[in-house]
Every structure is written in structure tokens, then in C-alpha cells.
Amino acid sequence: MNKLGNFLSELAINPQQQLAFARDNNASAAIAKLGLSKEEQTAVESKSNAKIAAIFASENTPLAILCADPNPEDPYPDPDPQEPPEEPSE
């Protein structure tokens, strides 16, 4: 899925690649060079948002993993509160 995500990200930000992909009558040859799985190739060739989204829906993405609580034993809310300042000694 990482290759598919990279391909779609590049396609989203590169207008020249968008035009080339939209005009390419032989898009399957270009997609095959990317090393995508048959399922990914079929979804991209269909240009169906639902088919492409279904591929991503079946897997955990790194962002979802990073959003988990890194330390469940930590009693403080995140971010941890700051320590109160020490009172000056006289």
C-alpha cells in the first residue's frame, strides 16, 4: 500500500502527472511499472474513489498507529502538565 499511497500523493500535487495520467490511453502499462499489486492496479485503472478507498480501509496506516497512547500507565493528560515553579528560598 505504501507504493499506492506514494503514487496517489505524487499524482495529487503534480499537475503534469495528473494531465499525463488523464490523457494516457495506456495507463495500465505506466501503473504496472510502479510495482503495485494487481488489486491496486485494478483500482487505479478504474479511477473509482470507492475502490481505491477500500484498499486503504482494510489496513492500518502509520498515522493511526502513531495516534495511540504511547504510555497507558502515564496518569497525566497529554501533554503532561508543567511542574509548578519552585518558590524562592530566603
Secondary structure, 3 states (H helix, E strand, C coil): CHHHHHHHHHHHHCHHHHHHHHHCCCHHHHHHCCCCCHHHHHHHHHCCHHHHHHHHHCCCCHHHHHCCCCCCCCCCCCCCCCCCCCCCCC
